[in-house]
Amino acid sequence: MIRSKDHFRDGWYQFVPACIITSSVCHRFSLSQQVATSKEDEKLLALLRTKGLSIKNLDDGARDELRALLDKLCNSKGMSLNDLAKLIGNKTSGYTSWLCRQLGVAVKPFEEARLKGIKEKRRKYERKPFDGTDEDRAYLLGLRHGDLSVSRPWNGVVRVSTSTTHPAMASLFRSLFEPHGHVYQHPRYKKDTGTYEWNLSTILDNSFEFLLDDQETCWDCVSGRESLMLAYLAGVLDSEGNIWVGPAKLKTAITVSYYNTNLELLRFVHRVLTMLGYNPLEPYLDKAKGFRSPGYHIEMKKDYWRVVLARFKQSQSLLERMPIRHDEKIAKQRLALTLEMGEPWENVEDKVQSIRTSIHLARDQFVQLAEREFLKNHPKPAQFVSSIQTPGSRSQGGSELVTSP
């Protein structure tokens, strides 16, 4: 799990999210490849893309050619009106339905096409069942209990989502779920902080329904084997934990911390760490309900708890055993495992600062990208005004979100 020196030096943090947004041009190319359109077909499709085109004023020859093309695409090749609209570009299924009527092309009624698609189990994106190991399952459970939102939007599927400002978390989400279903990634604006972030979600096969199990059931499943406990702890750490390398007087210290508002989760984390032979501190209150963050003064709606493993050797041992997958934490893990107990802080400070700078730079670039993409489809939000409260003022409540479609 530890990355090479070259990997770290070259800047793993410079995430280039080329897969975030699929352009309409790329989608049209994909559709044209699937239906194998000829050069003559492309000329007719280009004609349909003409701004201000009047179908009624076309000559009979052009109308006949268009009629033959639409009949081939919709009836011979079974293309839906929606896909036909995407193939033309900048059009809707309403337009292609009207176009077929104007040219006298008989297409299947919407309800008939919909029922046929259901019977044949056709969908835009294929869903593949979970095929991982028991350790993979335990890791996903830890990640889910730490940060993921999981629901069942309709029978037979499982929806998983999260929001983040860190490209490493977006990359982790994609690496875990893209092999099994399409990952949607949209920018969103948070009104209470005046900042931008990314929302990621996916619809998965029903084999992922173990993510919907209650916590006690999941804890029983991971408590029986050391490898499962370590995988679960790695998942919780990657979602809601921290590896800290910092000064302790003139020496260097390492701690591994778990944070959450769910006290029962942290009690279980404490119990598992103890079962693995470590001596973590009991869960303690890190930030009380009502605490306001120093940056955006966001009020904590619940008590925020912490479990920490503070002994140098024990922290190193745990980091060496856990299958961490989050790139930012892997960078810290890599550094922590190179240190010796009692190492002077002055020998380590620049390395720690380099990692922090890398993480902050990647985060800032990712947030800026979210802002640019959000503003492409939304008006610029009103200027953010900090909600710092004065004595006697009333709380403004929870986080308000605007999500790009």
Order of alpha helices (4+ residues) and beta strands (2+ residues): alpha-alpha-alpha-alpha-alpha-alpha-alpha-alpha-beta-beta-alpha-beta-beta-alpha-alpha-beta-beta-alpha-beta-beta-alpha-alpha-alpha-beta
